[in-house]
Amino acid sequence: MGGTGRDDDGRGRLGSALSGLAVAVGCVLFLGGFVWGALVYQPYAVPTESMAPTVNSGDRVLAERIDGDEVRRGDVVVFRDKQWGDMPMVKRVVGVGGDEIACCAANGRLTVNGEAIEEPYLLQDDQPASQEFTATVPEGQLFLLGDERLGSLDSRSHLQDPGHGSVPRSAVSARVDAVAWPLDGGIVERPEGFAGLPGGVSQPGPVKLMAGAVVAGALLIFGGAAYGPVAGRLGRSRRGKAVSRGV
């Protein structure tokens, strides 16, 4: 009996230590994930349907804080420009400095430097990518379109402005990485249609790692906190069986 008690006590102390460690690590991961997210991302509520179906009116998105020099074709960005009303807007970058943007190729696609671009994110799959237009993007500027091409007010509406409808890279404050609400919104993927152009597409932000840290932390906290009551109940059950056997 004495030996069994010592063994049980040792296992109990070890289990308590591991339980406490799990809760501590879980708290670090859980809180660290949120702090990381607050430092790297800014939340933004999308006000219009101009980027549907990628993001819809009322969606809450997570936009990674970046410098305008990091922007690549295909990125969905948050920007602000006086020529566009001096308010935060969300659009997709389809051209950078030096690009020739036009619509439409024979198959109805947008072209960049004469190359037709696959745009599977467009709402109207059977419609042209835009009304007909051509534009040259000045160096240091970005040409932006909404994914809902029939209703979006974007660079096409500013073709007569200085810069042929483009905005300076410095106008960009963040790049949209994910839809946080509704919960089924998911990650905003980088479009492969622009990958073959010089500069390629941007790398995904750390939103998956951040979310993973939060989820792992929550599981560790729950598991560690649940260990004590479960272990206690199992211990009482074992002791009860031992007494009933006359041990």
VOFI-309023 format. One record per residue: residue in one letter; x, y, z of N, C-alpha, C in turn. Coordinates in steps of 0.02 Angstrom, whole numbers, padded with zeros to 5 digits, always signed. Layout:
residues N
aXYZXYZXYZ...
end
This chain:
residues 247
m+00041-00060+00000+00000+00000+00000+00043+00063+00000g+00097+00061+00043+00139+00120+00047+00171+00135-00020g+00195+00083-00055+00227+00093-00120+00179+00122-00170t+00117+00097-00171+00068+00123-00218+00053+00196-00206g+00048+00214-00143+00034+00283-00127+00088+00329-00151r+00152+00308-00142+00207+00350-00165+00206+00357-00241d+00192+00301-00275+00188+00305-00348+00133+00353-00371d+00074+00346-00340+00018+00390-00359+00035+00462-00345d+00067+00475-00288+00084+00544-00270+00134+00573-00320g+00183+00530-00340+00232+00554-00389+00200+00569-00456r+00157+00525-00478+00123+00538-00541+00079+00600-00536g+00049+00610-00478+00006+00668-00469+00045+00733-00473r+00104+00734-00441+00146+00795-00444+00170+00808-00515l+00191+00755-00550+00213+00763-00619+00157+00788-00663g+00098+00758-00654+00040+00779-00694+00022+00852-00681s+00024+00873-00618+00008+00942-00601+00058+00990-00632a+00123+00970-00631+00174+01012-00661+00164+01019-00736l+00151+00963-00769+00139+00965-00841+00076+01005-00858s+00025+00998-00815-00037+01035-00826-00024+01110-00821g+00014+01130-00770+00030+01201-00763+00071+01228-00820l+00119+01186-00843+00161+01206-00900+00119+01215-00963a+00072+01169-00974+00029+01173-01033-00012+01237-01032v-00039+01254-00973-00079+01315-00967-00035+01377-00979a+00026+01377-00951+00070+01434-00960+00089+01444-01033v+00109+01388-01066+00127+01393-01137+00066+01414-01178g+00008+01386-01160-00053+01404-01196-00069+01478-01190c-00059+01506-01131-00072+01578-01122-00025+01621-01164v+00039+01599-01167+00088+01635-01208+00067+01634-01281l+00049+01575-01306+00029+01569-01376-00035+01607-01390f-00085+01599-01347-00150+01630-01358-00144+01706-01357l-00114+01734-01304-00108+01806-01299-00058+01833-01350g-00003+01794-01361+00046+01815-01409+00018+01819-01480g-00026+01772-01497-00057+01774-01563-00098+01837-01573f-00135+01857-01522-00175+01918-01528-00131+01981-01530v-00079+01982-01488-00033+02040-01489+00002+02045-01556w+00025+01987-01582+00056+01985-01648+00009+02013-01701g-00053+01990-01699-00102+02013-01747-00113+02088-01743a-00116+02115-01681-00128+02186-01672-00070+02228-01699l-00009+02201-01695+00049+02237-01720+00055+02235-01795v+00037+02178-01824+00047+02167-01896-00013+02187-01938y-00073+02178-01911-00134+02187-01950-00176+02245-01925q-00213+02274-01972-00264+02324-01954-00331+02298-01979p-00383+02301-01937-00450+02280-01959-00480+02335-02003y-00522+02314-02049-00554+02362-02094-00622+02336-02114a-00673+02378-02111-00741+02359-02132-00751+02382-02204v-00768+02336-02248-00777+02351-02319-00844+02385-02329p-00845+02446-02358-00907+02484-02362-00951+02470-02423t-00923+02442-02477-00961+02434-02539-00952+02364-02568e-00989+02351-02622-00984+02287-02657-00934+02288-02714s-00891+02339-02718-00848+02346-02776-00795+02291-02781m-00783+02255-02725-00733+02200-02727-00766+02132-02722a-00832+02129-02732-00867+02064-02731-00845+02023-02793p-00840+01957-02786-00856+01917-02727-00798+01904-02680t-00739+01934-02694-00681+01922-02651-00695+01945-02580v-00717+02007-02574-00742+02033-02510-00807+02071-02525n-00854+02067-02479-00919+02096-02490-00932+02154-02442s-00982+02193-02457-01000+02249-02414-01017+02224-02344g-00987+02256-02294-00998+02235-02225-00948+02186-02198d-00907+02155-02242-00856+02109-02219-00804+02146-02177r-00779+02111-02126-00723+02136-02087-00660+02099-02109v-00611+02136-02133-00550+02104-02159-00491+02120-02115l-00440+02076-02120-00376+02088-02088-00327+02109-02142a-00300+02170-02135-00255+02197-02185-00186+02206-02154e-00136+02174-02184-00068+02178-02158-00038+02247-02172r-00011+02278-02120+00021+02343-02128+00085+02334-02169i+00089+02368-02225+00148+02362-02269+00166+02431-02296d+00225+02434-02324+00247+02493-02360+00226+02487-02433g+00212+02542-02465+00189+02540-02534+00238+02506-02582d+00303+02507-02565+00352+02475-02608+00346+02399-02609e+00310+02371-02561+00302+02298-02557+00243+02272-02600v+00204+02317-02628+00144+02298-02665+00163+02265-02731r+00127+02211-02748+00137+02177-02812+00070+02173-02848r+00073+02159-02913+00011+02150-02951-00031+02094-02920g-00095+02103-02919-00140+02053-02891-00158+02065-02819d-00120+02107-02783-00134+02120-02713-00200+02159-02706v-00238+02142-02654-00296+02181-02635-00273+02228-02580v-00276+02293-02591-00245+02341-02545-00296+02390-02517v-00278+02417-02459-00315+02473-02429-00273+02535-02444f-00303+02586-02472-00267+02647-02490-00311+02708-02479r-00279+02765-02483-00315+02829-02475-00282+02880-02521d-00322+02914-02562-00295+02962-02609-00344+03020-02617k-00318+03081-02619-00361+03140-02622-00403+03141-02686q-00375+03117-02742-00411+03117-02805-00472+03070-02802w-00472+03022-02756-00524+02972-02750-00572+02987-02692g-00568+03047-02664-00614+03065-02609-00581+03066-02541d-00517+03051-02539-00479+03055-02476-00510+03013-02420m-00530+02952-02436-00557+02906-02387-00529+02836-02400p-00523+02793-02349-00496+02726-02360-00538+02686-02410m-00506+02653-02456-00539+02612-02507-00503+02546-02514v-00538+02496-02541-00509+02430-02554-00516+02415-02628k-00460+02402-02662-00460+02384-02733-00404+02334-02745r-00404+02305-02806-00351+02259-02825-00302+02293-02872v-00238+02284-02859-00185+02311-02901-00178+02267-02963v-00187+02297-03022-00179+02259-03085-00120+02284-03126g-00092+02341-03107-00035+02367-03144+00010+02408-03099v+00076+02406-03115+00126+02445-03078+00162+02490-03128g+00207+02531-03102+00242+02580-03145+00272+02550-03207g+00257+02580-03265+00283+02557-03329+00237+02510-03366d+00185+02485-03334+00139+02438-03366+00092+02473-03415e+00075+02435-03467+00022+02456-03514-00039+02413-03499i-00092+02443-03474-00153+02408-03455-00205+02420-03509a-00240+02368-03530-00291+02376-03581-00345+02324-03573c-00401+02339-03602-00456+02291-03607-00495+02308-03671c-00514+02260-03709-00508+02190-03689-00474+02151-03745a-00443+02095-03727-00417+02049-03777-00475+02014-03810a-00461+01974-03861-00514+01940-03899-00558+01897-03855n-00530+01870-03801-00569+01827-03756-00600+01866-03699g-00598+01933-03702-00629+01975-03651-00587+01987-03590r-00524+01965-03591-00482+01972-03532-00446+02039-03530l-00428+02059-03470-00384+02116-03459-00314+02097-03483t-00278+02144-03511-00209+02131-03531-00161+02177-03495v-00104+02150-03477-00049+02188-03446+00012+02178-03490n+00035+02233-03520+00092+02229-03566+00079+02179-03622g+00017+02178-03645-00002+02135-03700-00019+02063-03681e-00010+02045-03618-00024+01976-03596-00092+01973-03563a-00135+01928-03589-00202+01920-03559-00196+01886-03491i-00234+01911-03442-00228+01889-03373-00290+01848-03353e-00277+01790-03325-00331+01749-03297-00353+01781-03231e-00418+01795-03225-00445+01826-03164-00505+01786-03139p-00493+01730-03107-00548+01687-03085-00589+01717-03028y-00565+01770-02998-00601+01802-02942-00656+01849-02965l-00662+01862-03030-00713+01908-03055-00783+01879-03045l-00830+01923-03031-00899+01902-03018-00933+01878-03081q-00921+01914-03137-00954+01896-03200-00906+01855-03243d-00909+01789-03236-00862+01746-03273-00873+01751-03348d-00934+01765-03370-00949+01765-03441-00949+01836-03471q-00927+01885-03431-00926+01954-03455-00854+01976-03467p-00843+02027-03509-00775+02054-03518-00748+02080-03451a-00682+02082-03445-00651+02104-03382-00661+02178-03370s-00685+02215-03419-00697+02287-03411-00727+02314-03476q-00749+02377-03474-00762+02410-03537-00695+02426-03569e-00695+02443-03633-00632+02455-03668-00597+02517-03641f-00531+02510-03631-00490+02567-03610-00417+02547-03618t-00373+02596-03619-00301+02584-03616-00271+02636-03569a-00218+02618-03535-00185+02664-03489-00112+02644-03480t-00069+02694-03473+00001+02683-03457+00012+02705-03385v+00041+02661-03345+00050+02675-03274+00117+02710-03264p+00117+02771-03236+00181+02805-03224+00223+02768-03172e+00288+02778-03173+00332+02748-03123+00312+02770-03053g+00315+02723-03006+00298+02738-02937+00223+02740-02923q+00183+02721-02974+00111+02723-02967+00080+02653-02972l+00017+02647-02954-00020+02584-02956-00087+02595-02991f-00106+02547-03032-00171+02548-03066-00216+02498-03031l-00276+02521-03009-00319+02480-02966-00389+02472-02996l-00414+02410-02992-00482+02395-03014-00518+02357-02959g-00585+02363-02958-00626+02322-02915-00642+02256-02949d-00652+02204-02909-00669+02138-02939-00739+02138-02968e-00783+02180-02943-00851+02186-02971-00846+02239-03026r-00822+02219-03084-00802+02267-03136-00860+02308-03164l-00921+02282-03162-00977+02319-03191-00998+02378-03148g-00984+02374-03082-01008+02427-03038-00954+02464-03000s-00892+02444-03006-00838+02474-02967-00816+02541-02997l-00809+02590-02953-00778+02654-02972-00705+02649-02953d-00662+02645-03003-00591+02632-02989-00548+02673-03037s-00489+02647-03054-00443+02686-03096-00474+02705-03163r-00521+02664-03187-00553+02679-03252-00593+02744-03248s-00618+02760-03188-00657+02822-03179-00613+02884-03174h-00547+02873-03170-00500+02929-03161-00449+02932-03217l-00465+02905-03274-00417+02902-03329-00396+02972-03353q-00439+03021-03343-00423+03089-03365-00385+03129-03312d-00377+03099-03252-00339+03132-03199-00265+03125-03213p-00224+03166-03179-00151+03156-03184-00133+03085-03162g-00090+03053-03199-00070+02985-03182-00114+02933-03215h-00160+02953-03260-00203+02907-03297-00241+02860-03250g-00265+02887-03196-00307+02847-03150-00268+02809-03098s-00202+02813-03098-00162+02776-03049-00154+02817-02985v-00131+02783-02933-00118+02816-02869-00045+02801-02849p-00014+02844-02810+00056+02831-02790+00060+02771-02742r+00115+02736-02744+00125+02680-02698+00118+02702-02625s+00138+02764-02611+00135+02790-02542+00063+02795-02516a+00013+02791-02561-00057+02795-02539-00080+02731-02506v-00043+02677-02517-00062+02611-02489-00039+02606-02417s-00084+02584-02373-00067+02574-02302-00067+02501-02282a-00102+02458-02319-00107+02388-02298-00129+02344-02356r-00116+02279-02349-00135+02228-02398-00182+02178-02365v-00240+02166-02396-00290+02122-02367-00267+02049-02371d-00265+02015-02314-00243+01945-02311-00300+01897-02297a-00351+01919-02262-00404+01872-02243-00468+01910-02226v-00524+01874-02232-00589+01900-02209-00601+01871-02140a-00603+01914-02089-00612+01892-02020-00685+01880-02004w-00730+01918-02036-00802+01910-02026-00838+01924-02090p-00882+01880-02113-00903+01817-02080-00846+01766-02076l-00855+01718-02030-00801+01671-02015-00782+01626-02073d-00829+01617-02120-00814+01574-02178-00780+01612-02235g-00760+01674-02222-00729+01715-02275-00663+01688-02298g-00620+01668-02251-00558+01635-02268-00502+01682-02291i-00450+01651-02318-00390+01686-02340-00401+01716-02410v-00376+01776-02420-00377+01808-02487-00313+01786-02523e-00321+01739-02569-00263+01708-02602-00231+01756-02652r-00166+01745-02664-00131+01783-02716-00148+01753-02784p-00170+01793-02833-00191+01766-02897-00132+01744-02940e-00137+01683-02966-00083+01656-03007-00078+01690-03075g-00131+01723-03097-00130+01754-03163-00075+01806-03172f-00053+01837-03115+00000+01887-03119+00069+01859-03104a+00073+01795-03086+00136+01766-03061+00191+01766-03114g+00172+01760-03177+00222+01756-03229+00250+01823-03251l+00222+01878-03227+00247+01945-03246+00307+01964-03202p+00349+02010-03225+00408+02030-03186+00387+02053-03116g+00423+02028-03066+00407+02045-02997+00363+01994-02964g+00327+01954-03004+00284+01902-02977+00230+01929-02931v+00207+01886-02886+00156+01906-02838+00186+01907-02768s+00152+01940-02722+00177+01946-02654+00170+01881-02615q+00209+01875-02562+00204+01817-02518+00147+01827-02468p+00113+01773-02450+00059+01779-02400+00086+01806-02334g+00043+01842-02298+00061+01867-02233+00058+01813-02180p+00072+01830-02117+00075+01779-02064+00008+01762-02032v-00048+01777-02066-00113+01768-02034-00126+01695-02015k-00103+01646-02055-00114+01576-02038-00074+01557-01976l-00011+01580-01971+00029+01566-01912-00002+01598-01850m-00027+01659-01859-00058+01695-01803-00120+01657-01778a-00162+01637-01825-00222+01600-01806-00204+01533-01775g-00152+01500-01802-00131+01436-01774-00107+01444-01702a-00071+01498-01688-00047+01510-01619-00106+01520-01572v-00156+01557-01593-00215+01568-01551-00252+01503-01537v-00263+01463-01590-00300+01400-01581-00260+01351-01538a-00194+01345-01552-00153+01299-01512-00151+01321-01439g-00146+01387-01428-00146+01412-01359-00211+01396-01323a-00267+01405-01358-00332+01390-01326-00338+01316-01309l-00313+01273-01353-00317+01201-01339-00273+01181-01280l-00214+01211-01276-00169+01196-01219-00199+01221-01153i-00228+01280-01154-00259+01307-01093-00317+01262-01071f-00359+01243-01118-00416+01201-01102-00393+01132-01077g-00344+01103-01113-00319+01037-01094-00285+01037-01027g-00244+01088-01014-00209+01092-00951-00256+01104-00893a-00305+01148-00903-00353+01162-00850-00398+01103-00836a-00412+01063-00888-00456+01005-00879-00420+00946-00847y-00354+00946-00848-00317+00888-00822-00331+00876-00748g-00329+00930-00708-00337+00922-00636-00401+00886-00616p-00460+00911-00636-00522+00877-00620-00526+00806-00646v-00501+00795-00708-00504+00728-00737-00458+00680-00699a-00396+00703-00685-00349+00661-00649-00374+00646-00579g-00404+00696-00546-00431+00684-00479-00486+00633-00479r-00530+00638-00529-00585+00589-00533-00559+00519-00546l-00510+00514-00592-00481+00448-00606-00445+00420-00544g-00410+00464-00507-00376+00441-00447-00424+00415-00395r-00479+00451-00386-00528+00428-00337-00559+00362-00358s-00569+00355-00424-00597+00292-00449-00550+00234-00436r-00484+00245-00448-00435+00192-00437-00430+00174-00363r-00431+00225-00320-00427+00211-00248-00487+00173-00225g-00547+00192-00252-00608+00156-00233-00605+00083-00253k-00579+00069-00312-00573-00001-00334-00523-00039-00292a-00468-00004-00272-00418-00038-00231-00445-00056-00163v-00484-00010-00134-00514-00024-00068-00563-00081-00073s-00603-00082-00128-00653-00135-00135-00620-00204-00143r-00557-00205-00170-00522-00268-00177-00483-00286-00113g-00484-00240-00065-00449-00253-00003-00375-00242-00006v-00352-00200-00053-00280-00186-00062-00257-00140-00006
end
